[in-house]
Amino acid sequence: MAKLMKGDVVDSIVEQTGLSKKDANAAVDAFSATICAALGKGDSVGLIGFGTFEAKKRPARTGRNPQTGAPLKIPAKTVPVFKAGKKLRDATG
């Protein structure tokens, strides 16, 4: 299984759209900045068929240090989550 990096995604966009590499790179940067900004404000971003990006609150909990077994307090925090849409699920299926 190969791992595509940002450059691979940019190259694929160039190939599929005919955009210049500079424009494709700017589009990928704008896409990720838009997702980050929306999640930072607590909004979700849905791309029909692809999936939904959301920010979920994870409550505080007690964990354990794996080396000593001592209990640790893990603070509450907000984490990004992605739910795949039907088209994406079917493509990976």
N, CA, C and O atoms as CSV, one atom per row, in Angstrom:
chain,resi,resn,atom,element,x,y,z
A,1,MET,N,N,0.849,-1.173,0.000
A,1,MET,CA,C,0.000,0.000,0.000
A,1,MET,C,C,0.895,1.238,0.000
A,1,MET,O,O,1.746,1.398,0.875
A,2,ALA,N,N,0.701,2.090,-0.968
A,2,ALA,CA,C,1.503,3.311,-1.092
A,2,ALA,C,C,0.854,4.458,-0.333
A,2,ALA,O,O,-0.365,4.505,-0.171
A,3,LYS,N,N,1.674,5.364,0.120
A,3,LYS,CA,C,1.188,6.559,0.807
A,3,LYS,C,C,1.410,7.750,-0.115
A,3,LYS,O,O,2.550,8.074,-0.449
A,4,LEU,N,N,0.334,8.401,-0.526
A,4,LEU,CA,C,0.453,9.578,-1.373
A,4,LEU,C,C,0.777,10.789,-0.515
A,4,LEU,O,O,0.147,11.016,0.518
A,5,MET,N,N,1.738,11.545,-0.937
A,5,MET,CA,C,2.105,12.760,-0.245
A,5,MET,C,C,1.493,13.949,-0.990
A,5,MET,O,O,0.907,13.775,-2.058
A,6,LYS,N,N,1.624,15.140,-0.438
A,6,LYS,CA,C,1.027,16.329,-1.041
A,6,LYS,C,C,1.483,16.507,-2.489
A,6,LYS,O,O,0.665,16.830,-3.351
A,7,GLY,N,N,2.760,16.306,-2.772
A,7,GLY,CA,C,3.275,16.450,-4.126
A,7,GLY,C,C,2.605,15.499,-5.106
A,7,GLY,O,O,2.373,15.848,-6.263
A,8,ASP,N,N,2.294,14.282,-4.633
A,8,ASP,CA,C,1.605,13.301,-5.480
A,8,ASP,C,C,0.187,13.769,-5.796
A,8,ASP,O,O,-0.295,13.610,-6.918
A,9,VAL,N,N,-0.466,14.340,-4.804
A,9,VAL,CA,C,-1.824,14.855,-5.004
A,9,VAL,C,C,-1.795,16.025,-5.983
A,9,VAL,O,O,-2.633,16.106,-6.882
A,10,VAL,N,N,-0.845,16.918,-5.813
A,10,VAL,CA,C,-0.701,18.063,-6.719
A,10,VAL,C,C,-0.455,17.567,-8.143
A,10,VAL,O,O,-1.075,18.062,-9.085
A,11,ASP,N,N,0.442,16.597,-8.308
A,11,ASP,CA,C,0.723,16.048,-9.637
A,11,ASP,C,C,-0.515,15.432,-10.265
A,11,ASP,O,O,-0.742,15.576,-11.466
A,12,SER,N,N,-1.321,14.743,-9.454
A,12,SER,CA,C,-2.557,14.140,-9.964
A,12,SER,C,C,-3.543,15.211,-10.412
A,12,SER,O,O,-4.202,15.056,-11.440
A,13,ILE,N,N,-3.647,16.291,-9.652
A,13,ILE,CA,C,-4.548,17.395,-10.021
A,13,ILE,C,C,-4.082,18.035,-11.318
A,13,ILE,O,O,-4.898,18.353,-12.182
A,14,VAL,N,N,-2.778,18.225,-11.462
A,14,VAL,CA,C,-2.216,18.791,-12.695
A,14,VAL,C,C,-2.599,17.900,-13.876
A,14,VAL,O,O,-3.047,18.388,-14.914
A,15,GLU,N,N,-2.420,16.600,-13.708
A,15,GLU,CA,C,-2.704,15.633,-14.772
A,15,GLU,C,C,-4.188,15.619,-15.150
A,15,GLU,O,O,-4.531,15.556,-16.331
A,16,GLN,N,N,-5.060,15.678,-14.147
A,16,GLN,CA,C,-6.497,15.565,-14.396
A,16,GLN,C,C,-7.144,16.855,-14.882
A,16,GLN,O,O,-8.151,16.814,-15.589
A,17,THR,N,N,-6.578,17.997,-14.511
A,17,THR,CA,C,-7.246,19.266,-14.821
A,17,THR,C,C,-6.510,20.129,-15.834
A,17,THR,O,O,-7.112,21.005,-16.456
A,18,GLY,N,N,-5.216,19.892,-16.008
A,18,GLY,CA,C,-4.450,20.745,-16.893
A,18,GLY,C,C,-4.009,22.050,-16.229
A,18,GLY,O,O,-3.437,22.917,-16.889
A,19,LEU,N,N,-4.270,22.193,-14.938
A,19,LEU,CA,C,-3.785,23.375,-14.213
A,19,LEU,C,C,-2.265,23.346,-14.165
A,19,LEU,O,O,-1.649,22.292,-14.319
A,20,SER,N,N,-1.673,24.500,-13.952
A,20,SER,CA,C,-0.228,24.529,-13.742
A,20,SER,C,C,0.058,23.928,-12.361
A,20,SER,O,O,-0.817,23.872,-11.497
A,21,LYS,N,N,1.295,23.483,-12.179
A,21,LYS,CA,C,1.670,22.903,-10.889
A,21,LYS,C,C,1.512,23.938,-9.770
A,21,LYS,O,O,1.105,23.604,-8.658
A,22,LYS,N,N,1.838,25.188,-10.076
A,22,LYS,CA,C,1.718,26.269,-9.091
A,22,LYS,C,C,0.254,26.461,-8.688
A,22,LYS,O,O,-0.051,26.604,-7.504
A,23,ASP,N,N,-0.658,26.464,-9.679
A,23,ASP,CA,C,-2.088,26.637,-9.391
A,23,ASP,C,C,-2.664,25.442,-8.634
A,23,ASP,O,O,-3.470,25.610,-7.719
A,24,ALA,N,N,-2.248,24.240,-9.017
A,24,ALA,CA,C,-2.727,23.036,-8.333
A,24,ALA,C,C,-2.254,23.027,-6.884
A,24,ALA,O,O,-3.010,22.664,-5.984
A,25,ASN,N,N,-1.006,23.426,-6.660
A,25,ASN,CA,C,-0.474,23.498,-5.296
A,25,ASN,C,C,-1.252,24.532,-4.482
A,25,ASN,O,O,-1.569,24.298,-3.315
A,26,ALA,N,N,-1.558,25.670,-5.096
A,26,ALA,CA,C,-2.338,26.710,-4.415
A,26,ALA,C,C,-3.743,26.200,-4.086
A,26,ALA,O,O,-4.288,26.527,-3.031
A,27,ALA,N,N,-4.328,25.406,-4.973
A,27,ALA,CA,C,-5.666,24.849,-4.732
A,27,ALA,C,C,-5.648,23.873,-3.555
A,27,ALA,O,O,-6.551,23.897,-2.719
A,28,VAL,N,N,-4.638,23.022,-3.486
A,28,VAL,CA,C,-4.528,22.080,-2.366
A,28,VAL,C,C,-4.322,22.849,-1.057
A,28,VAL,O,O,-4.933,22.517,-0.041
A,29,ASP,N,N,-3.473,23.864,-1.079
A,29,ASP,CA,C,-3.248,24.683,0.119
A,29,ASP,C,C,-4.530,25.395,0.551
A,29,ASP,O,O,-4.840,25.450,1.741
A,30,ALA,N,N,-5.276,25.941,-0.414
A,30,ALA,CA,C,-6.527,26.638,-0.095
A,30,ALA,C,C,-7.558,25.668,0.469
A,30,ALA,O,O,-8.291,26.011,1.397
A,31,PHE,N,N,-7.620,24.460,-0.085
A,31,PHE,CA,C,-8.555,23.449,0.404
A,31,PHE,C,C,-8.251,23.109,1.865
A,31,PHE,O,O,-9.149,23.104,2.706
A,32,SER,N,N,-6.982,22.825,2.160
A,32,SER,CA,C,-6.644,22.458,3.536
A,32,SER,C,C,-6.833,23.639,4.495
A,32,SER,O,O,-7.254,23.442,5.635
A,33,ALA,N,N,-6.529,24.852,4.051
A,33,ALA,CA,C,-6.730,26.031,4.899
A,33,ALA,C,C,-8.212,26.251,5.180
A,33,ALA,O,O,-8.582,26.631,6.291
A,34,THR,N,N,-9.058,26.016,4.188
A,34,THR,CA,C,-10.499,26.166,4.369
A,34,THR,C,C,-11.030,25.162,5.382
A,34,THR,O,O,-11.833,25.512,6.247
A,35,ILE,N,N,-10.583,23.917,5.276
A,35,ILE,CA,C,-11.004,22.873,6.226
A,35,ILE,C,C,-10.540,23.248,7.638
A,35,ILE,O,O,-11.322,23.177,8.587
A,36,CYS,N,N,-9.277,23.646,7.777
A,36,CYS,CA,C,-8.735,24.012,9.094
A,36,CYS,C,C,-9.481,25.194,9.704
A,36,CYS,O,O,-9.799,25.181,10.893
A,37,ALA,N,N,-9.759,26.205,8.903
A,37,ALA,CA,C,-10.467,27.387,9.404
A,37,ALA,C,C,-11.879,27.035,9.854
A,37,ALA,O,O,-12.332,27.501,10.899
A,38,ALA,N,N,-12.572,26.220,9.075
A,38,ALA,CA,C,-13.940,25.835,9.434
A,38,ALA,C,C,-13.956,25.014,10.717
A,38,ALA,O,O,-14.786,25.253,11.594
A,39,LEU,N,N,-13.051,24.051,10.836
A,39,LEU,CA,C,-13.008,23.220,12.042
A,39,LEU,C,C,-12.605,24.050,13.250
A,39,LEU,O,O,-13.087,23.812,14.358
A,40,GLY,N,N,-11.731,25.015,13.045
A,40,GLY,CA,C,-11.317,25.899,14.131
A,40,GLY,C,C,-12.459,26.728,14.682
A,40,GLY,O,O,-12.457,27.090,15.859
A,41,LYS,N,N,-13.444,27.034,13.833
A,41,LYS,CA,C,-14.621,27.792,14.259
A,41,LYS,C,C,-15.726,26.874,14.781
A,41,LYS,O,O,-16.768,27.353,15.229
A,42,GLY,N,N,-15.506,25.558,14.727
A,42,GLY,CA,C,-16.517,24.619,15.192
A,42,GLY,C,C,-17.503,24.205,14.114
A,42,GLY,O,O,-18.486,23.523,14.404
A,43,ASP,N,N,-17.255,24.611,12.864
A,43,ASP,CA,C,-18.129,24.222,11.755
A,43,ASP,C,C,-17.714,22.851,11.229
A,43,ASP,O,O,-16.633,22.354,11.546
A,44,SER,N,N,-18.583,22.247,10.424
A,44,SER,CA,C,-18.223,21.020,9.728
A,44,SER,C,C,-18.208,21.319,8.236
A,44,SER,O,O,-18.849,22.264,7.776
A,45,VAL,N,N,-17.472,20.504,7.482
A,45,VAL,CA,C,-17.372,20.669,6.035
A,45,VAL,C,C,-17.796,19.359,5.391
A,45,VAL,O,O,-17.159,18.326,5.593
A,46,GLY,N,N,-18.873,19.405,4.616
A,46,GLY,CA,C,-19.376,18.207,3.951
A,46,GLY,C,C,-19.168,18.288,2.453
A,46,GLY,O,O,-19.530,19.276,1.814
A,47,LEU,N,N,-18.584,17.244,1.902
A,47,LEU,CA,C,-18.410,17.118,0.456
A,47,LEU,C,C,-19.239,15.913,0.030
A,47,LEU,O,O,-18.850,14.772,0.278
A,48,ILE,N,N,-20.368,16.159,-0.602
A,48,ILE,CA,C,-21.323,15.099,-0.924
A,48,ILE,C,C,-20.632,13.974,-1.685
A,48,ILE,O,O,-19.953,14.206,-2.686
A,49,GLY,N,N,-20.817,12.756,-1.195
A,49,GLY,CA,C,-20.226,11.575,-1.797
A,49,GLY,C,C,-18.834,11.272,-1.269
A,49,GLY,O,O,-18.424,10.112,-1.238
A,50,PHE,N,N,-18.101,12.299,-0.854
A,50,PHE,CA,C,-16.732,12.090,-0.365
A,50,PHE,C,C,-16.713,11.893,1.144
A,50,PHE,O,O,-16.201,10.885,1.633
A,51,GLY,N,N,-17.271,12.855,1.890
A,51,GLY,CA,C,-17.298,12.714,3.338
A,51,GLY,C,C,-17.465,14.047,4.037
A,51,GLY,O,O,-17.646,15.090,3.409
A,52,THR,N,N,-17.396,13.980,5.368
A,52,THR,CA,C,-17.601,15.155,6.207
A,52,THR,C,C,-16.454,15.284,7.206
A,52,THR,O,O,-16.097,14.327,7.893
A,53,PHE,N,N,-15.891,16.477,7.270
A,53,PHE,CA,C,-14.881,16.814,8.270
A,53,PHE,C,C,-15.601,17.519,9.409
A,53,PHE,O,O,-16.393,18.432,9.173
A,54,GLU,N,N,-15.331,17.100,10.650
A,54,GLU,CA,C,-15.959,17.713,11.824
A,54,GLU,C,C,-14.934,17.849,12.944
A,54,GLU,O,O,-13.900,17.180,12.943
A,55,ALA,N,N,-15.234,18.715,13.888
A,55,ALA,CA,C,-14.445,18.833,15.110
A,55,ALA,C,C,-15.299,18.260,16.234
A,55,ALA,O,O,-16.416,18.721,16.465
A,56,LYS,N,N,-14.777,17.256,16.933
A,56,LYS,CA,C,-15.503,16.612,18.029
A,56,LYS,C,C,-14.784,16.887,19.338
A,56,LYS,O,O,-13.555,16.919,19.398
A,57,LYS,N,N,-15.570,17.082,20.379
A,57,LYS,CA,C,-14.993,17.283,21.706
A,57,LYS,C,C,-14.774,15.924,22.357
A,57,LYS,O,O,-15.676,15.089,22.421
A,58,ARG,N,N,-13.557,15.728,22.834
A,58,ARG,CA,C,-13.221,14.499,23.543
A,58,ARG,C,C,-13.167,14.854,25.027
A,58,ARG,O,O,-12.408,15.741,25.417
A,59,PRO,N,N,-13.960,14.179,25.860
A,59,PRO,CA,C,-13.998,14.536,27.285
A,59,PRO,C,C,-12.697,14.163,28.013
A,59,PRO,O,O,-11.919,13.331,27.548
A,60,ALA,N,N,-12.492,14.801,29.157
A,60,ALA,CA,C,-11.345,14.456,30.004
A,60,ALA,C,C,-11.526,13.020,30.491
A,60,ALA,O,O,-12.646,12.550,30.690
A,61,ARG,N,N,-10.410,12.342,30.675
A,61,ARG,CA,C,-10.493,10.952,31.136
A,61,ARG,C,C,-9.226,10.594,31.904
A,61,ARG,O,O,-8.256,11.351,31.923
A,62,THR,N,N,-9.255,9.448,32.521
A,62,THR,CA,C,-8.097,8.952,33.251
A,62,THR,C,C,-7.456,7.849,32.430
A,62,THR,O,O,-8.125,6.908,32.001
A,63,GLY,N,N,-6.152,7.973,32.216
A,63,GLY,CA,C,-5.407,6.948,31.497
A,63,GLY,C,C,-4.364,6.349,32.422
A,63,GLY,O,O,-4.346,6.630,33.620
A,64,ARG,N,N,-3.495,5.519,31.854
A,64,ARG,CA,C,-2.431,4.889,32.638
A,64,ARG,C,C,-1.108,5.048,31.919
A,64,ARG,O,O,-1.029,4.912,30.698
A,65,ASN,N,N,-0.064,5.338,32.689
A,65,ASN,CA,C,1.293,5.362,32.143
A,65,ASN,C,C,1.649,3.911,31.815
A,65,ASN,O,O,1.624,3.070,32.713
A,66,PRO,N,N,1.980,3.586,30.558
A,66,PRO,CA,C,2.242,2.195,30.207
A,66,PRO,C,C,3.492,1.614,30.871
A,66,PRO,O,O,3.602,0.396,31.009
A,67,GLN,N,N,4.431,2.465,31.282
A,67,GLN,CA,C,5.651,1.957,31.914
A,67,GLN,C,C,5.465,1.685,33.400
A,67,GLN,O,O,5.963,0.689,33.925
A,68,THR,N,N,4.741,2.581,34.074
A,68,THR,CA,C,4.627,2.442,35.529
A,68,THR,C,C,3.245,1.985,35.974
A,68,THR,O,O,3.091,1.489,37.090
A,69,GLY,N,N,2.243,2.144,35.126
A,69,GLY,CA,C,0.882,1.801,35.503
A,69,GLY,C,C,0.208,2.886,36.328
A,69,GLY,O,O,-0.942,2.729,36.737
A,70,ALA,N,N,0.915,3.992,36.578
A,70,ALA,CA,C,0.362,5.079,37.377
A,70,ALA,C,C,-0.758,5.779,36.599
A,70,ALA,O,O,-0.655,5.963,35.386
A,71,PRO,N,N,-1.825,6.166,37.303
A,71,PRO,CA,C,-2.911,6.870,36.611
A,71,PRO,C,C,-2.486,8.265,36.153
A,71,PRO,O,O,-1.699,8.939,36.817
A,72,LEU,N,N,-3.021,8.682,35.010
A,72,LEU,CA,C,-2.751,10.007,34.443
A,72,LEU,C,C,-4.077,10.684,34.164
A,72,LEU,O,O,-5.050,10.025,33.799
A,73,LYS,N,N,-4.121,11.989,34.332
A,73,LYS,CA,C,-5.305,12.744,33.937
A,73,LYS,C,C,-5.063,13.237,32.515
A,73,LYS,O,O,-4.103,13.963,32.254
A,74,ILE,N,N,-5.932,12.839,31.607
A,74,ILE,CA,C,-5.842,13.286,30.215
A,74,ILE,C,C,-6.902,14.369,30.042
A,74,ILE,O,O,-8.089,14.101,30.226
A,75,PRO,N,N,-6.492,15.586,29.690
A,75,PRO,CA,C,-7.446,16.697,29.609
A,75,PRO,C,C,-8.400,16.565,28.418
A,75,PRO,O,O,-8.117,15.860,27.449
A,76,ALA,N,N,-9.517,17.250,28.515
A,76,ALA,CA,C,-10.472,17.304,27.403
A,76,ALA,C,C,-9.834,18.075,26.263
A,76,ALA,O,O,-9.036,18.986,26.485
A,77,LYS,N,N,-10.189,17.704,25.046
A,77,LYS,CA,C,-9.699,18.456,23.898
A,77,LYS,C,C,-10.609,18.232,22.701
A,77,LYS,O,O,-11.433,17.317,22.690
A,78,THR,N,N,-10.448,19.070,21.708
A,78,THR,CA,C,-11.221,18.962,20.480
A,78,THR,C,C,-10.321,18.354,19.417
A,78,THR,O,O,-9.188,18.797,19.224
A,79,VAL,N,N,-10.828,17.336,18.726
A,79,VAL,CA,C,-10.039,16.639,17.711
A,79,VAL,C,C,-10.786,16.623,16.384
A,79,VAL,O,O,-12.016,16.579,16.371
A,80,PRO,N,N,-10.056,16.658,15.262
A,80,PRO,CA,C,-10.716,16.565,13.962
A,80,PRO,C,C,-11.089,15.117,13.657
A,80,PRO,O,O,-10.336,14.196,13.973
A,81,VAL,N,N,-12.247,14.923,13.046
A,81,VAL,CA,C,-12.670,13.593,12.619
A,81,VAL,C,C,-13.173,13.681,11.180
A,81,VAL,O,O,-13.618,14.735,10.726
A,82,PHE,N,N,-13.094,12.573,10.486
A,82,PHE,CA,C,-13.578,12.494,9.113
A,82,PHE,C,C,-14.490,11.293,9.001
A,82,PHE,O,O,-14.126,10.185,9.396
A,83,LYS,N,N,-15.687,11.515,8.456
A,83,LYS,CA,C,-16.625,10.423,8.187
A,83,LYS,C,C,-16.713,10.263,6.676
A,83,LYS,O,O,-17.106,11.193,5.972
A,84,ALA,N,N,-16.351,9.098,6.181
A,84,ALA,CA,C,-16.367,8.858,4.744
A,84,ALA,C,C,-17.799,8.803,4.218
A,84,ALA,O,O,-18.692,8.257,4.866
A,85,GLY,N,N,-18.002,9.374,3.039
A,85,GLY,CA,C,-19.287,9.335,2.365
A,85,GLY,C,C,-19.447,8.036,1.592
A,85,GLY,O,O,-18.504,7.251,1.491
A,86,LYS,N,N,-20.626,7.809,1.050
A,86,LYS,CA,C,-20.923,6.557,0.370
A,86,LYS,C,C,-20.009,6.298,-0.827
A,86,LYS,O,O,-19.508,5.187,-0.997
A,87,LYS,N,N,-19.793,7.307,-1.644
A,87,LYS,CA,C,-18.959,7.124,-2.831
A,87,LYS,C,C,-17.537,6.702,-2.434
A,87,LYS,O,O,-16.949,5.827,-3.071
A,88,LEU,N,N,-16.991,7.316,-1.391
A,88,LEU,CA,C,-15.656,6.952,-0.918
A,88,LEU,C,C,-15.637,5.556,-0.304
A,88,LEU,O,O,-14.707,4.786,-0.546
A,89,ARG,N,N,-16.644,5.226,0.479
A,89,ARG,CA,C,-16.739,3.890,1.062
A,89,ARG,C,C,-16.817,2.827,-0.022
A,89,ARG,O,O,-16.167,1.785,0.071
A,90,ASP,N,N,-17.617,3.095,-1.055
A,90,ASP,CA,C,-17.758,2.134,-2.150
A,90,ASP,C,C,-16.461,1.977,-2.931
A,90,ASP,O,O,-16.154,0.883,-3.404
A,91,ALA,N,N,-15.699,3.051,-3.073
A,91,ALA,CA,C,-14.441,3.002,-3.822
A,91,ALA,C,C,-13.365,2.215,-3.089
A,91,ALA,O,O,-12.476,1.640,-3.718
A,92,THR,N,N,-13.440,2.188,-1.771
A,92,THR,CA,C,-12.418,1.490,-0.990
A,92,THR,C,C,-12.865,0.092,-0.572
A,92,THR,O,O,-12.098,-0.671,0.015
A,93,GLY,N,N,-14.095,-0.222,-0.878
A,93,GLY,CA,C,-14.776,-1.356,-0.438
A,93,GLY,C,C,-14.486,-2.713,-0.565
A,93,GLY,O,O,-15.247,-3.554,-0.087
